[in-house]
């Protein structure tokens, strides 16, 4: 990535590199800004009397994180540190405070740039010895080095060794201890090579990648554009009309979004198709693409191509679908894919099993301080426990293992949704289930068991636990994207002989109309 940034700055200095809402950096400005940014980060690290020890997997490289709503500030931070001896991380500011604190403590992050007020006191209370700095203060310090007449020359970004870690990501924000993993420069170079070959983030192409850069879909779009000399246009949110204006005004030809945003952009295009005249390619990932979304886009903007890719943040880009609903995936050249049974043996073609991948872009494993879960097996193959089968040489995705649901591009651990209701007085057992949704692919629903003092699910007795009460309780304990969107009640949840709640059977009750909707 750094090599491409330096070459583009030399050959096309005025080409936009990162473009936000009202602020931007050309490639020439980006290189100079990177030097100032790293100088500020390095100075803050050096000023610490007792710096936190970074995770051993970084080999002593300090970790700096940003937790901010601004997509531009987050992209600037990650890209700015990429050419130096530094590991950067993005922490979603919408995660519950407990999750954000745990991430910092378990990974050894030493510096956090944030626009929230709650993180610094919470970390201090836990005895953390690192530094929290406000985003505005951090930005002023960077700008203060602009044209500074005194002091030693600032270090310039440079191409670094391939086995050096430079990026930390997280597999989930739904647990009290999200799993963290590192990307080395070689791993990301391999990932960018796959992306360039199939997803077209070419030099000079203007890509719009809206949404929080803490999401791997958006973060990867930012980094892949920098790795090819492209321009990445970021946005804090997903307002379709605002994005339509930017597609027109900023001559966007490529968009990277989750499927739900494709639908919203299609609706916007029905009202003003002229704004999308230069758009050529939509790349979507993070969730299954319903066939209706592909058909809707083709109907309104027949000149726009749509690629639905499949990948995992830990592993990288794996394959894509260019027709249908996105469940039948063509695996990219150079990527190995196997379906294995629980025994570890290869599953026969057509049989459902766990997907294992062999890819040069795959991370070595999760950070030991965040989980003991294994990502890569002794044979070098990796799995995030996705389920699928091989059909006519292509991979058919059939879902996630057990208790994982994908909604709106986010991986949701259903037991964590359930545990958020453990302390709600008057509530008996609950079960979170994934339900089909035309916009998001899947939504999370919560099914509660009728409690003591309540009437049967179909009776006229009024339940104390209303949908509003349940939603408010969830919103206080879960990140917004993990709050259930639908709510049901049953007289009794299905259970095994041993008393364990049967999630598939609970879901069937809902789909068959046998649960009362709240």
C-alpha angles and dihedrals in degrees: 000000000000092000091055091047093052093046093048092048089054098043102031105019095165096050110118112253105176120011122187135171101298097343134072147164127218118213091259090051092044094058092050091043091051091057092051093045093052091047090056093045092048092048092051091050093048093049092063114107094201108017119195113256110248118233110286090240090071090062092231099313109141117242122227121187137191124208107182141131092230111098090194094053091047094049090046090052097049095042092043094058096043095091096052141064094277141108115220128198136185119217117195106239089208092065114106111271092248091058094049092049093048092051092054094046099044097047100042097243106178103188131035126188110198145160093210127093101210102066101068098055092042092053092045090052089056092052097252112164099199131101131266116194128182117247093238092051091046092051092048091053091052092048090046090065092056107117093349106174097206137054133052120309113277118249114255123223113263140183107268137197115294096231093057117108116235108159134049120197136178129228096210144004095198100084132068088245111033115203113252128201137176133233118211120209092252091051092052093044087056090048093049090050090057092045093049091050095051114013099045107228088161129176111282094012114135109226124189111208108172126188138051113332087218086078110089092225091061096036092053090049090054094049096043091054091052090047091060103035094256129140120251119202113198134192133191094227146015104253101155097206093049090048091049090056091050093049088057101037096044097041093241114187100171131044128190114196144135116269095258090061091050088060091049092049090050090055089050091050091055088061098042112012091165090072089064098049094113096041110113109166138029116194117193134181144141094081141033114284112230112223089234090065092053091047092047093052092047091051095052101031107024092170093061118093120215125208119185108198130195124212146127125236091231094050107027134225111350109171145314147228124226100183139031125016100327098252096106107071131194107215115230120247111267094028118108119212129186134172111217133190122230088267090060093249120129112268118232116257110279094023119117117241144133117304118234122189135199111201136151090224094060118119117243093241145295120304108267092227092062104042145348091222115126119233102174123041126218089267092058095251118127136208136187087188098257114161125228148126137228114252119181091335095311131102117249112200114214102174144281127307115273112304104020124102130182115217126170091344095309128114110228125195103215096204088058090055089052094048090057087072097050093103099044107119115233096019120120123193123332136193127202115212135180116241129190116257127184094220105037099026090232135021129193118244127188120218115197128197116236106260134219111292093023124110123240115289093261098041128103093245112119117238119224092216104074127182090256092054092049093046093049090050091051095046090056093054108030136056109259095253091057099052109112114255098201131041131202140172130211131181092238133001116235112258140185121244087266091055098255115144112248107225098192091050090049090052089050091055089057095045091048092052094247095125125077112242114226 
